[in-house]
Amino acid sequence: MKLPAVGSLQVRLALSLAAVYLAATAIAIVVLLYQAYSTADALSKEDLNRRARHLASLASADASGAPRFDLPDWLDALYRSGTFLYAVTRPDGPVIAASTPDAGDLVARLPVPRDAPVYFRLRSFGAVGRDYFGVTVGLDSRVGPLRVTIARAADDDVLVSSLLREFVFNIAWLVPLMVAATLVIGVLAIRRGLRPLRQVSASAAAIDPGTISARLPHEHVPAEIKPLVAAVNHALDRLEKGFAIQREFTANAAHELRTPLAILTAALEHLQGNGEVAKLRNDAARMNRLVEQLLRVARLDAVALDTSGTVDLAAVARDVVAYMAPLAVANARSLAAQGAERPVVVKGNRHAIEDAIRNLVENAVAYAPPKSEVVVDVKPPGIVHVVDRGPGIAPADRAHIFDRFWRGKDSAGQGSGLGLAIVNEIMKAHRGSVQVADNPGGGAVFTLSFQTCS
């Protein structure tokens, strides 16, 4: 799977999702820790209140009616160990019972509870200097109202604190893994969600002047993208209409010019005169060629070529050389066909392929020096080279020579700049290619590459 670019929409959305997830996770951890500590504190307070109620339930009266406390041995040992402290007094009276004398003295310094328990903390209390957390609460008993104070050593919460620290440690190394997993899952989910957009992009990239009638698909496209797809399709409708008007104008203009040019050419052939008449004849011939090329371009633009047939490139090369030989002789050039002895069969349209090779030969004859040879070389599986000894094509011009109406600055020929453009369109229709390179002996080599018959 191809990884998305750093600046792609997928990565941006995935990073945003990961950031949101990280923030949400951090907030959840903080809330969870707060709840854990709050729950631990609430449990601690509940335990102290439960112990206070238990102490109040142990109160009884002796024979004289004075309150007393009979603690079980295990409970008395627990309170005297220092882990817990307690003191019990009348609401406004002396201490009735206490775990240690210090605990009894503590009661006098603590606030008197009203309607709710009073919680407190002690720092370095007692002979051993331990920290305590406790509560003073007013309770009813069998001997009347009592004020019970009970405290627990703070280090008794070590287990709870240890568990919470372990939880935080486990979360600390799990969070990066969870964020990484979220990032990967986010990229995959976003990539799946953007698949229709990539399909639309691929369809848009495939549209060119030859496929201007194609439209972007709108099925299964997200609702947010549908307005953009519709706008692009409407723009393509207008563009196609403009292309159609342009092609129709070109074809109509060329057709309208053919008849007067034919009459003009015929009239010039019967005129006797000096070199000016010969110049007019050349100009008329050039105009006739331009009109013919305009008609070819219009046909290529308007009608898709049927390239499903089979064509023998060797036979086409022989026919073109035979047809163009008189022109070459008239211009003091020679024309030869090589590799045309054996059939080289490709898929295509014979008339269009013949037109492409003829255009290349016309250019070669026009630009080759006198007494030089132009060679049409056919090679399997489907290659045609047209080789001349002319000035060649400058590397800076090779990116433009197949553009319509483009001519080099130093061009001495009489071409209109449409011949090579026609060749390029024909090769595109055949899903082939045309390339130009330097001839090792000087000049240029134009190469046509066709699809072979399977």
VMD Tcl script that draws the C-alpha trace (Angstrom):
set ca {
  {0.00 0.00 0.00}
  {1.39 3.39 -0.95}
  {1.94 5.60 2.06}
  {0.19 8.98 1.94}
  {2.28 12.13 1.66}
  {3.02 14.11 4.82}
  {0.90 17.05 3.67}
  {-2.01 14.95 2.42}
  {-5.56 15.33 3.68}
  {-5.45 11.77 5.03}
  {-2.46 12.49 7.27}
  {-3.90 15.80 8.44}
  {-7.23 14.21 9.36}
  {-5.48 11.26 11.03}
  {-3.21 13.56 13.05}
  {-6.19 15.67 14.07}
  {-8.04 12.52 15.10}
  {-5.00 11.33 17.07}
  {-4.68 14.73 18.79}
  {-8.37 14.68 19.74}
  {-8.02 11.11 20.97}
  {-4.90 11.98 22.98}
  {-6.63 14.97 24.57}
  {-9.74 12.90 25.31}
  {-7.58 10.11 26.79}
  {-5.67 12.57 28.98}
  {-8.93 14.11 30.22}
  {-10.36 10.64 30.85}
  {-7.26 9.63 32.84}
  {-7.38 12.80 34.93}
  {-11.08 12.30 35.62}
  {-10.50 8.61 36.38}
  {-7.68 9.39 38.80}
  {-9.74 12.10 40.44}
  {-12.62 9.66 40.82}
  {-10.27 6.97 42.14}
  {-8.77 9.25 44.76}
  {-12.21 10.62 45.62}
  {-13.56 7.11 45.99}
  {-10.59 6.11 48.15}
  {-11.12 9.19 50.33}
  {-14.86 8.48 50.58}
  {-14.16 4.86 51.54}
  {-11.69 6.05 54.18}
  {-14.25 8.45 55.66}
  {-16.92 5.76 55.61}
  {-14.60 3.36 57.39}
  {-13.89 5.95 60.11}
  {-17.62 6.66 60.57}
  {-18.35 2.93 60.73}
  {-15.69 2.47 63.41}
  {-17.07 5.46 65.33}
  {-20.57 3.96 65.29}
  {-19.09 0.62 66.39}
  {-17.38 2.27 69.35}
  {-20.62 4.02 70.31}
  {-22.43 0.67 70.21}
  {-19.94 -0.76 72.74}
  {-20.84 1.82 75.39}
  {-22.66 0.50 78.47}
  {-23.48 1.66 82.03}
  {-21.95 0.20 85.15}
  {-23.80 -0.41 88.45}
  {-23.62 3.26 89.34}
  {-24.93 4.32 85.93}
  {-21.57 5.69 84.71}
  {-20.73 4.90 81.07}
  {-17.97 2.44 80.32}
  {-16.49 0.65 77.30}
  {-15.69 -3.06 77.14}
  {-13.61 -3.56 73.96}
  {-12.75 -7.02 72.73}
  {-9.11 -7.92 73.19}
  {-8.33 -7.84 69.45}
  {-9.94 -4.42 69.04}
  {-8.24 -3.04 72.13}
  {-4.87 -4.29 70.84}
  {-5.55 -2.66 67.45}
  {-6.31 0.73 68.99}
  {-3.33 0.56 71.33}
  {-0.94 -0.38 68.47}
  {-0.92 3.19 67.20}
  {-2.55 2.36 63.88}
  {-5.80 3.82 65.18}
  {-6.55 6.40 67.88}
  {-9.87 7.00 69.60}
  {-11.40 9.08 72.34}
  {-15.00 9.20 73.60}
  {-16.49 12.03 75.61}
  {-19.82 13.40 76.67}
  {-20.86 16.35 74.46}
  {-19.89 18.78 77.23}
  {-18.14 16.47 79.67}
  {-14.84 14.78 80.39}
  {-13.22 11.97 78.45}
  {-14.93 8.66 79.05}
  {-12.45 6.43 77.21}
  {-9.33 6.91 75.05}
  {-6.77 4.71 73.38}
  {-3.90 6.83 74.76}
  {-3.60 9.87 77.03}
  {-2.54 11.90 73.97}
  {-5.77 10.99 72.25}
  {-7.73 12.18 75.28}
  {-5.88 15.50 75.27}
  {-6.56 15.82 71.52}
  {-10.33 15.94 72.01}
  {-10.17 19.17 73.92}
  {-8.45 20.90 70.98}
  {-10.77 19.64 68.25}
  {-13.87 21.54 67.06}
  {-17.18 20.32 68.41}
  {-19.30 18.64 65.71}
  {-22.75 20.09 65.08}
  {-24.95 18.39 62.54}
  {-22.21 16.76 60.44}
  {-18.94 14.94 61.15}
  {-15.78 17.05 61.40}
  {-12.74 15.62 59.60}
  {-9.16 16.54 60.47}
  {-5.54 15.69 59.83}
  {-2.73 15.43 62.33}
  {0.94 15.93 61.55}
  {3.65 14.20 63.62}
  {1.23 13.33 66.38}
  {2.08 11.31 69.43}
  {5.30 9.88 70.75}
  {6.27 8.30 67.39}
  {5.30 11.40 65.36}
  {2.90 9.74 62.90}
  {0.43 11.45 60.59}
  {-3.24 10.69 61.09}
  {-6.56 11.29 59.37}
  {-9.62 11.29 61.60}
  {-13.19 12.33 62.31}
  {-15.14 13.66 65.28}
  {-18.84 12.85 65.19}
  {-21.75 13.10 67.60}
  {-23.65 9.80 68.08}
  {-26.43 8.44 70.20}
  {-25.77 5.41 72.38}
  {-27.32 3.36 75.19}
  {-25.78 5.76 77.68}
  {-26.92 8.92 75.93}
  {-25.31 11.31 73.44}
  {-21.57 10.81 72.88}
  {-18.84 12.57 70.95}
  {-16.60 9.98 69.31}
  {-13.21 10.88 67.85}
  {-11.34 8.26 65.84}
  {-8.27 8.61 63.64}
  {-6.24 6.27 61.42}
  {-2.56 6.48 60.60}
  {-2.02 8.04 57.18}
  {0.51 5.39 56.16}
  {-2.34 2.90 56.34}
  {-3.30 4.19 52.84}
  {-0.03 2.95 51.32}
  {-1.75 0.06 49.54}
  {-4.33 2.32 47.92}
  {-1.66 4.80 46.84}
  {0.50 1.99 45.49}
  {-2.38 0.62 43.44}
  {-3.11 4.05 42.01}
  {0.56 4.62 41.14}
  {0.66 1.26 39.39}
  {-2.46 2.19 37.46}
  {-0.90 5.50 36.36}
  {2.30 3.70 35.28}
  {0.37 1.17 33.22}
  {-1.67 3.90 31.57}
  {1.50 5.93 30.84}
  {2.97 3.31 28.49}
  {-0.38 2.15 27.13}
  {-1.42 5.62 25.94}
  {1.31 5.91 23.20}
  {0.37 2.47 21.90}
  {-3.30 3.39 21.88}
  {-2.55 6.67 20.10}
  {-0.40 4.86 17.50}
  {-3.15 2.30 16.95}
  {-5.69 5.11 16.64}
  {-3.46 6.85 14.09}
  {-3.13 3.70 11.96}
  {-6.83 2.87 12.20}
  {-7.67 6.52 11.48}
  {-5.49 6.55 8.35}
  {-7.09 3.33 7.10}
  {-10.61 4.55 7.86}
  {-9.98 7.95 6.29}
  {-8.32 6.31 3.28}
  {-11.39 4.14 2.83}
  {-13.64 7.16 3.20}
  {-11.64 9.15 0.63}
  {-11.64 6.33 -1.93}
  {-14.52 7.89 -3.93}
  {-12.59 11.17 -4.02}
  {-9.50 9.40 -5.40}
  {-11.66 7.71 -8.03}
  {-13.08 11.09 -9.04}
  {-9.53 12.51 -9.18}
  {-8.39 9.62 -11.40}
  {-11.37 10.20 -13.71}
  {-10.56 13.91 -13.90}
  {-6.88 13.19 -14.66}
  {-7.91 10.94 -17.56}
  {-9.90 13.67 -19.31}
  {-8.07 15.33 -22.19}
  {-9.15 17.02 -25.45}
  {-9.69 13.58 -26.97}
  {-12.06 12.47 -24.20}
  {-13.79 15.75 -23.48}
  {-17.19 14.01 -23.50}
  {-16.29 12.03 -20.35}
  {-17.79 13.18 -17.05}
  {-16.82 12.69 -13.43}
  {-18.80 9.93 -11.69}
  {-21.12 11.10 -8.94}
  {-22.28 7.71 -7.65}
  {-21.09 6.85 -4.12}
  {-19.52 10.29 -3.81}
  {-19.79 11.89 -0.33}
  {-22.43 14.59 -0.07}
  {-19.74 17.21 0.67}
  {-18.01 16.47 -2.67}
  {-21.11 16.24 -4.88}
  {-21.40 20.03 -5.43}
  {-17.77 20.13 -6.61}
  {-18.29 17.16 -8.95}
  {-21.44 18.74 -10.35}
  {-19.65 22.07 -10.91}
  {-16.76 20.35 -12.73}
  {-19.19 18.40 -14.92}
  {-21.03 21.60 -15.82}
  {-17.69 23.20 -16.70}
  {-16.85 20.21 -18.90}
  {-20.23 20.58 -20.63}
  {-19.40 24.16 -21.51}
  {-15.89 23.21 -22.56}
  {-17.15 20.40 -24.81}
  {-19.61 22.79 -26.43}
  {-16.77 25.25 -27.08}
  {-14.60 22.51 -28.60}
  {-17.47 21.39 -30.82}
  {-18.04 24.94 -32.07}
  {-14.33 25.32 -32.76}
  {-14.08 22.02 -34.66}
  {-17.20 22.83 -36.66}
  {-15.80 26.22 -37.58}
  {-12.47 24.70 -38.66}
  {-14.14 22.04 -40.79}
  {-16.59 24.47 -42.38}
  {-13.85 27.00 -43.14}
  {-11.68 24.31 -44.71}
  {-14.56 23.02 -46.83}
  {-15.45 26.52 -47.97}
  {-11.84 27.20 -48.97}
  {-11.33 24.02 -51.00}
  {-13.45 25.08 -53.99}
  {-12.01 28.59 -54.53}
  {-8.48 27.23 -53.99}
  {-9.07 24.50 -56.56}
  {-10.31 27.10 -59.05}
  {-7.35 29.37 -58.27}
  {-4.87 26.52 -58.70}
  {-6.38 25.48 -62.03}
  {-6.30 29.07 -63.29}
  {-2.64 29.51 -62.28}
  {-1.67 26.33 -64.16}
  {-2.86 27.90 -67.43}
  {-1.15 31.23 -66.90}
  {2.07 32.01 -68.69}
  {4.38 34.46 -67.04}
  {7.54 35.16 -65.14}
  {8.71 33.93 -61.74}
  {5.89 35.76 -59.98}
  {3.37 33.27 -61.39}
  {5.53 30.38 -60.16}
  {5.56 31.96 -56.71}
  {1.78 32.27 -56.78}
  {1.54 28.60 -57.72}
  {3.71 27.66 -54.73}
  {1.57 29.81 -52.44}
  {-1.59 28.19 -53.76}
  {-0.08 24.73 -53.25}
  {0.82 25.64 -49.69}
  {-2.71 26.89 -49.03}
  {-4.16 23.68 -50.49}
  {-1.92 21.65 -48.17}
  {-2.96 23.76 -45.17}
  {-6.66 23.26 -45.99}
  {-6.15 19.50 -46.36}
  {-4.37 19.34 -43.01}
  {-7.11 21.40 -41.34}
  {-9.66 18.92 -42.64}
  {-7.59 16.00 -41.30}
  {-7.34 17.67 -37.90}
  {-11.08 18.31 -37.86}
  {-11.79 14.68 -38.72}
  {-9.41 13.44 -36.02}
  {-11.10 15.68 -33.45}
  {-14.64 14.88 -34.47}
  {-14.59 11.14 -35.17}
  {-12.83 8.46 -33.17}
  {-10.57 6.30 -35.30}
  {-11.39 2.62 -35.61}
  {-8.07 1.06 -34.59}
  {-9.35 -2.49 -34.17}
  {-8.13 -3.70 -37.57}
  {-4.81 -5.28 -38.53}
  {-2.28 -3.35 -40.58}
  {0.93 -4.51 -42.26}
  {3.44 -1.73 -41.57}
  {5.78 -3.08 -44.24}
  {3.08 -2.80 -46.91}
  {2.12 0.71 -45.78}
  {5.78 1.80 -45.85}
  {6.19 0.49 -49.41}
  {3.05 2.28 -50.58}
  {4.08 5.57 -48.98}
  {7.58 5.40 -50.48}
  {6.13 4.66 -53.92}
  {3.61 7.51 -53.58}
  {6.16 10.04 -52.31}
  {8.99 9.05 -54.67}
  {8.05 11.60 -57.40}
  {8.05 14.41 -54.81}
  {11.46 13.30 -53.55}
  {12.90 13.15 -57.09}
  {11.47 16.58 -57.90}
  {13.30 17.94 -54.86}
  {16.59 16.17 -55.74}
  {16.27 13.68 -52.85}
  {16.11 9.92 -52.88}
  {13.65 7.81 -50.92}
  {14.12 4.21 -49.77}
  {12.28 1.60 -47.71}
  {14.15 -0.82 -45.45}
  {12.90 -3.87 -43.57}
  {9.73 -3.96 -45.70}
  {10.39 -7.42 -47.09}
  {8.55 -9.23 -44.30}
  {5.13 -8.36 -42.89}
  {5.06 -6.46 -39.59}
  {1.45 -6.65 -38.42}
  {0.02 -4.26 -35.81}
  {-3.41 -3.16 -34.62}
  {-4.66 0.06 -36.16}
  {-6.28 2.03 -38.96}
  {-4.44 1.69 -42.27}
  {-5.44 5.08 -43.70}
  {-4.45 6.92 -40.51}
  {-1.10 5.09 -40.25}
  {-0.40 5.84 -43.89}
  {-1.21 9.49 -43.24}
  {1.20 9.58 -40.26}
  {4.11 8.05 -42.19}
  {3.42 10.28 -45.22}
  {3.55 13.41 -43.03}
  {6.91 12.35 -41.59}
  {8.27 11.61 -45.08}
  {7.05 15.00 -46.40}
  {8.84 16.77 -43.55}
  {12.01 14.73 -44.10}
  {12.05 15.48 -47.85}
  {11.42 19.17 -47.15}
  {14.26 19.53 -44.65}
  {16.83 17.02 -45.97}
  {19.69 18.52 -48.01}
  {19.75 17.96 -51.80}
  {21.14 14.64 -53.05}
  {20.57 13.05 -49.62}
  {18.48 9.99 -48.87}
  {15.37 9.67 -46.70}
  {14.88 6.15 -45.30}
  {11.68 4.55 -44.00}
  {12.83 1.64 -41.83}
  {10.30 -0.94 -40.56}
  {11.24 -3.22 -37.67}
  {9.31 -5.77 -35.65}
  {7.36 -5.93 -33.46}
  {5.80 -2.61 -34.58}
  {8.39 0.13 -35.13}
  {8.75 2.57 -38.02}
  {11.78 4.89 -38.26}
  {11.87 7.82 -40.68}
  {15.51 8.90 -41.02}
  {16.86 11.98 -42.76}
  {20.15 13.88 -43.03}
  {18.68 17.32 -42.39}
  {19.54 19.84 -39.67}
  {17.84 17.77 -36.96}
  {15.66 18.98 -34.11}
  {17.18 21.11 -31.37}
  {16.68 19.57 -27.88}
  {14.92 22.75 -26.72}
  {12.34 22.40 -29.53}
  {11.48 18.73 -29.02}
  {8.88 19.52 -26.36}
  {6.95 21.73 -28.83}
  {7.28 20.18 -32.28}
  {4.08 18.16 -31.85}
  {2.02 21.21 -30.88}
  {-0.44 22.51 -33.46}
  {0.79 25.40 -35.63}
  {4.19 25.42 -33.93}
  {7.19 26.06 -36.15}
  {10.81 26.55 -35.19}
  {12.36 30.01 -35.41}
  {14.92 28.81 -37.95}
  {12.42 26.80 -39.96}
  {13.03 27.26 -43.68}
  {10.24 24.95 -44.87}
  {6.81 25.89 -46.04}
  {4.90 23.76 -43.56}
  {1.98 25.01 -41.52}
  {2.96 23.38 -38.23}
  {0.15 20.82 -38.43}
  {1.90 17.78 -39.89}
  {3.62 16.57 -36.73}
  {0.55 17.45 -34.65}
  {-1.50 15.16 -36.91}
  {1.09 12.39 -36.48}
  {0.91 12.79 -32.69}
  {-2.91 12.62 -32.67}
  {-2.88 9.51 -34.86}
  {-0.41 7.77 -32.54}
  {-2.48 8.70 -29.49}
  {-5.54 7.18 -31.14}
  {-3.50 4.00 -31.68}
  {-2.23 4.05 -28.08}
  {1.25 4.27 -29.48}
  {3.91 6.96 -29.37}
  {6.02 9.15 -31.62}
  {9.49 10.20 -30.59}
  {12.34 12.12 -32.14}
  {16.07 11.59 -31.70}
  {19.33 12.58 -33.34}
  {20.58 10.60 -36.31}
  {24.17 9.49 -35.54}
  {25.20 10.55 -39.02}
  {23.43 13.90 -38.74}
  {19.75 14.73 -39.09}
  {16.75 13.41 -37.22}
  {15.11 10.05 -36.56}
  {11.36 9.98 -35.98}
  {10.13 6.73 -34.42}
  {6.54 5.46 -34.48}
  {5.78 2.69 -31.95}
  {2.57 0.67 -32.40}
  {0.77 -1.98 -30.41}
  {1.29 -5.44 -31.83}
  {-1.45 -7.93 -32.53}
  {-1.82 -10.42 -29.69}
}
mol new
graphics top color blue
foreach p $ca { graphics top sphere $p radius 0.5 }
foreach p [lrange $ca 0 end-1] q [lrange $ca 1 end] { graphics top cylinder $p $q radius 0.2 }
display resetview
